[in-house]
Amino acid sequence: MGKLYWEMMADEIAAAGWTYGIAEHEVAFIGRVCVVDAHRGDGHRYIAMADEMLAAFLQLRRMLREAGDRK
């Protein structure tokens, strides 16, 4: 079986020099919450939260791309 799309995005993030973390929680009255973050040694950190892992990684990738445009 091949990698899931969010796993490929995680590989892209790591290849770009970011360390990432993943957390999934079941929250009463809300349901599933997926949190992903990316950080690196220069102090930059980005955090995204969504109800699906893919949606959280899409948000995180967008944040990293927008941050790259500002440099």
C-alpha positions in Angstrom: 0.0 0.0 0.0 1.3 3.5 -0.9 1.7 6.5 1.4 -1.3 8.6 2.3 -1.3 12.1 0.8 -0.6 13.7 4.2 2.4 11.4 4.7 3.8 12.7 1.4 3.3 16.2 2.6 5.1 15.4 5.9 8.0 14.1 3.8 8.1 17.3 1.8 8.1 19.4 5.0 11.0 17.3 6.5 13.0 17.5 3.2 12.6 21.3 3.4 14.5 21.3 6.7 11.5 21.4 9.1 10.9 19.1 12.0 7.2 18.3 12.4 5.0 16.8 15.1 1.5 15.2 15.0 -1.1 14.8 17.7 -4.7 13.4 17.4 -7.2 13.8 20.2 -10.8 12.9 20.8 -12.4 15.9 22.5 -15.8 15.6 24.1 -18.6 17.5 22.2 -16.1 18.3 19.4 -14.9 15.0 18.1 -11.6 14.3 16.5 -9.0 17.1 16.5 -5.7 16.7 14.5 -2.9 19.1 15.3 0.4 19.3 13.3 3.3 21.6 13.8 6.5 22.4 12.0 9.5 24.1 13.6 13.2 24.6 12.9 16.3 25.8 14.6 15.8 29.5 13.8 12.8 29.8 16.1 10.1 29.7 13.5 7.1 27.5 14.5 3.8 27.0 12.7 0.8 25.1 14.1 -2.4 23.9 12.3 -5.5 22.2 13.6 -8.4 20.5 11.8 -10.8 17.6 12.1 -8.8 15.5 9.6 -5.1 14.9 9.3 -5.1 15.8 5.6 -6.8 19.2 6.3 -4.3 20.0 9.0 -1.3 19.2 6.8 -2.8 21.3 3.9 -3.1 24.3 6.3 0.4 23.8 7.6 1.8 23.5 4.0 0.0 26.7 3.1 1.5 28.5 6.1 5.0 27.4 5.3 4.7 28.5 1.7 3.3 31.9 2.7 6.1 32.3 5.2 8.6 31.5 2.5 7.2 34.1 0.2 7.8 36.8 2.8 11.6 36.1 3.1 
